[in-house]
């Protein structure tokens, strides 16, 4: 029996936040992690258990508007900088503030966090189909992936540092309801790697999901959201990318 087969992998999954069906996303990610019997997963709603995060082999996050404190930002940065890997999904890079006029602002109040992730969410157009294309077909994380169409939130972001873009899309137009709503034609990263000293972040912006009871945190709470949204979760290619991301996160741990 090889060391790789015997090695236990301790993982932290942070799944929490607003405006999304976190229960659905959490369960789907746990099922994927459970495909490898070596993985033992601890689950949290935020970044407050710094001991668990610091001692994890790798980190996975699916959140929306979960704001780390300054201390938590520094621990997350150090976690990656010291040689660990972080698979960040969908709204991890979002900080949202509803203004009195109803618009959504995305204040830059967690700079260390966003600089570690390599991006900060700023806005998205209404959910509608768009095409995702391959930016680097030679990279093993997207090798064999063909361009595909998804019906999801198209994340428009401010980027930080050098990103190795694997999948991308294109956008030009307006994003009503957000402070930063006017966008010239631009290439938009969808799946990218962001090196941070000895470690790395892998970010996938796809994966919006919402159920009937996930909009109670609005300034005017909605007790029952009329439509269940699963977006990229309905696509086999999305699960393929998640599995590749988990395998990528395991690689470095198994080498150490």
WOHU-V619605 format. One record per residue. N is the residue number from 0. RES is the residue in three letters. SS is DSSP state (H for helix, E for strand, C for the rest). OMEGA is omega in radians with two decimals (999 if undefined). D_FIRST is the distance of its C-alpha to the first C-alpha in Angstrom with 2 decimals. Layout:
N/RES/SS/OMEGA/D_FIRST
N/RES/SS/OMEGA/D_FIRST
This chain:
0/UNK/C/-3.11/0.00
1/UNK/C/3.11/3.81
2/UNK/H/-3.13/6.73
3/UNK/H/-3.13/8.35
4/UNK/H/-3.06/6.52
5/UNK/H/-2.97/7.07
6/UNK/C/3.02/10.42
7/UNK/C/3.12/13.50
8/UNK/E/3.12/16.36
9/UNK/E/-3.03/19.86
10/UNK/E/2.96/22.50
11/UNK/E/3.03/26.28
12/UNK/E/3.02/28.31
13/UNK/E/-3.12/32.04
14/UNK/E/-3.10/34.03
15/UNK/E/3.08/37.72
16/UNK/E/-2.94/41.21
17/UNK/C/2.90/44.21
18/UNK/C/-3.13/45.49
19/UNK/C/3.07/42.18
20/UNK/C/-3.08/40.40
21/UNK/H/3.11/37.73
22/UNK/H/-3.14/36.64
23/UNK/H/-3.09/35.89
24/UNK/H/-3.14/34.01
25/UNK/H/-3.11/32.00
26/UNK/H/-3.13/30.93
27/UNK/H/3.14/30.05
28/UNK/H/3.10/27.87
29/UNK/H/3.10/26.12
30/UNK/H/3.11/25.41
31/UNK/H/3.12/23.89
32/UNK/H/-3.11/21.72
33/UNK/C/3.08/20.62
34/UNK/C/3.07/19.16
35/UNK/C/-3.04/16.00
36/UNK/C/3.12/14.81
37/UNK/C/-3.03/13.53
38/UNK/E/2.99/17.20
39/UNK/E/-2.98/19.64
40/UNK/E/2.97/23.17
41/UNK/E/-3.01/26.38
42/UNK/E/3.13/29.55
43/UNK/E/3.12/32.90
44/UNK/C/-3.11/36.23
45/UNK/C/-3.03/36.90
46/UNK/C/-2.98/35.73
47/UNK/C/3.14/37.05
48/UNK/C/-3.05/33.82
49/UNK/H/3.12/33.36
50/UNK/H/3.14/30.94
51/UNK/H/3.14/28.48
52/UNK/H/-3.08/28.94
53/UNK/H/-3.07/28.65
54/UNK/C/3.12/25.33
55/UNK/C/3.02/23.72
56/UNK/C/2.98/21.03
57/UNK/E/-3.02/23.32
58/UNK/E/3.01/26.57
59/UNK/E/3.14/28.01
60/UNK/E/2.96/31.74
61/UNK/E/-3.06/34.14
62/UNK/E/2.95/37.53
63/UNK/E/3.13/41.23
64/UNK/C/2.96/43.64
65/UNK/C/-2.96/41.30
66/UNK/C/3.10/42.74
67/UNK/C/3.02/40.80
68/UNK/C/3.11/42.90
69/UNK/H/3.11/43.34
70/UNK/H/3.14/40.90
71/UNK/H/3.09/38.30
72/UNK/H/-3.11/38.94
73/UNK/H/3.12/38.31
74/UNK/H/3.11/35.03
75/UNK/H/3.09/33.84
76/UNK/H/-3.11/34.99
77/UNK/H/3.09/33.30
78/UNK/H/-3.13/30.02
79/UNK/H/-3.07/29.97
80/UNK/H/-3.11/31.76
81/UNK/C/3.00/29.25
82/UNK/C/-3.14/26.45
83/UNK/C/3.14/25.33
84/UNK/E/-3.07/25.70
85/UNK/E/3.03/28.07
86/UNK/E/-3.07/28.39
87/UNK/E/-3.02/32.05
88/UNK/E/2.99/33.67
89/UNK/H/-2.96/37.27
90/UNK/H/3.14/39.62
91/UNK/H/-3.06/37.61
92/UNK/H/-3.09/40.18
93/UNK/C/2.90/43.21
94/UNK/C/-2.97/45.86
95/UNK/C/3.09/48.81
96/UNK/E/3.13/52.33
97/UNK/E/-3.14/55.03
98/UNK/C/-3.09/58.45
99/UNK/C/3.12/61.78
100/UNK/C/3.09/62.57
101/UNK/C/-3.14/59.46
102/UNK/C/3.14/57.54
103/UNK/E/3.04/53.99
104/UNK/E/3.11/53.45
105/UNK/C/-3.02/50.16
106/UNK/C/3.14/51.00
107/UNK/C/-3.05/49.19
108/UNK/C/3.12/48.55
109/UNK/C/-3.00/44.86
110/UNK/H/-3.14/44.77
111/UNK/H/3.11/41.68
112/UNK/H/-3.09/39.72
113/UNK/H/3.10/41.03
114/UNK/H/3.06/40.64
115/UNK/H/3.12/36.96
116/UNK/H/-3.09/36.51
117/UNK/C/3.14/38.64
118/UNK/E/2.97/41.15
119/UNK/E/3.08/43.48
120/UNK/E/3.10/44.64
121/UNK/E/3.12/48.42
122/UNK/E/2.98/49.36
123/UNK/E/3.04/48.66
124/UNK/C/3.04/51.05
125/UNK/C/3.14/51.35
126/UNK/C/3.12/48.39
127/UNK/E/-3.10/48.97
128/UNK/E/2.97/47.14
129/UNK/E/-3.06/46.12
130/UNK/E/3.07/44.13
131/UNK/E/-3.14/40.94
132/UNK/E/-3.09/40.48
133/UNK/E/-3.13/37.73
134/UNK/C/-3.13/38.52
135/UNK/C/-3.07/35.69
136/UNK/C/3.14/34.32
137/UNK/C/-3.11/32.25
138/UNK/C/-3.05/29.97
139/UNK/C/-3.14/26.60
140/UNK/C/3.13/27.34
141/UNK/C/3.14/30.31
142/UNK/C/3.14/29.74
143/UNK/C/3.10/31.24
144/UNK/C/3.10/32.93
145/UNK/C/3.03/36.57
146/UNK/C/-3.11/39.47
147/UNK/E/3.09/39.91
148/UNK/E/3.09/42.49
149/UNK/E/3.07/41.83
150/UNK/E/-2.92/44.24
151/UNK/E/2.98/43.18
152/UNK/C/3.12/44.44
153/UNK/C/-3.02/44.85
154/UNK/E/3.03/44.06
155/UNK/E/-2.89/46.52
156/UNK/E/2.89/45.41
157/UNK/E/-3.08/46.30
158/UNK/E/-3.11/43.57
159/UNK/C/3.08/42.59
160/UNK/C/-3.12/41.20
161/UNK/C/3.10/39.63
162/UNK/C/2.98/37.84
163/UNK/E/-3.03/35.71
164/UNK/E/-3.13/36.93
165/UNK/E/3.06/34.73
166/UNK/E/-3.11/36.90
167/UNK/E/3.00/40.55
168/UNK/E/-3.10/43.75
169/UNK/E/3.14/47.44
170/UNK/E/2.98/50.05
171/UNK/E/3.12/53.76
172/UNK/E/-3.06/55.98
173/UNK/E/3.09/56.42
174/UNK/C/-3.05/54.27
175/UNK/C/3.11/56.89
176/UNK/C/3.12/56.43
177/UNK/E/3.10/54.68
178/UNK/C/3.13/56.45
179/UNK/C/-2.94/54.87
180/UNK/C/-3.07/55.81
181/UNK/E/-3.05/57.12
182/UNK/E/2.99/54.65
183/UNK/E/-3.11/55.52
184/UNK/E/-3.06/53.49
185/UNK/E/2.97/50.08
186/UNK/E/-3.05/46.51
187/UNK/E/3.08/44.27
188/UNK/E/3.07/40.54
189/UNK/E/-3.11/38.47
190/UNK/E/-3.06/34.90
191/UNK/E/3.01/34.46
192/UNK/E/3.10/32.41
193/UNK/E/3.12/34.03
194/UNK/E/3.07/32.71
195/UNK/E/-3.08/33.56
196/UNK/C/-3.05/33.10
197/UNK/C/-3.07/29.37
198/UNK/E/-3.04/28.31
199/UNK/E/3.01/29.34
200/UNK/E/2.97/30.72
201/UNK/E/-3.05/30.29
202/UNK/E/3.06/33.29
203/UNK/E/-3.04/34.07
204/UNK/C/-3.14/37.61
205/UNK/C/2.97/37.47
206/UNK/C/3.05/36.94
207/UNK/C/3.00/40.18
208/UNK/C/-3.13/40.50
209/UNK/E/3.07/43.31
210/UNK/C/-3.06/44.37
211/UNK/C/-2.94/47.76
212/UNK/C/-3.01/47.53
213/UNK/C/-3.12/46.14
214/UNK/E/-3.11/49.41
215/UNK/C/-3.12/50.82
216/UNK/C/3.07/50.36
217/UNK/C/3.05/52.96
218/UNK/C/2.98/56.24
219/UNK/C/-2.98/57.75
220/UNK/C/3.08/55.01
221/UNK/E/-3.06/54.37
222/UNK/C/-3.09/53.74
223/UNK/C/3.10/52.57
224/UNK/C/-2.92/51.24
225/UNK/C/-2.99/52.39
226/UNK/C/3.00/49.46
227/UNK/C/-3.12/45.71
228/UNK/E/3.12/44.08
229/UNK/C/2.98/40.57
230/UNK/H/-3.04/41.07
231/UNK/H/3.10/37.95
232/UNK/H/3.09/35.88
233/UNK/H/-3.04/37.56
234/UNK/C/3.04/36.01
235/UNK/H/-3.12/32.72
236/UNK/H/3.12/32.60
237/UNK/H/3.09/32.55
238/UNK/H/3.06/29.41
239/UNK/H/3.12/27.89
240/UNK/H/3.10/28.86
241/UNK/H/3.12/27.48
242/UNK/H/3.10/24.04
243/UNK/H/3.12/24.20
244/UNK/H/3.11/25.32
245/UNK/H/3.09/22.47
246/UNK/H/3.09/19.98
247/UNK/H/-3.12/22.10
248/UNK/H/-3.14/22.01
249/UNK/H/-3.01/18.23
250/UNK/H/-3.04/17.96
251/UNK/H/3.14/19.49
252/UNK/H/-3.10/17.66
253/UNK/H/3.11/14.21
254/UNK/H/-3.06/15.78
255/UNK/C/999/17.19
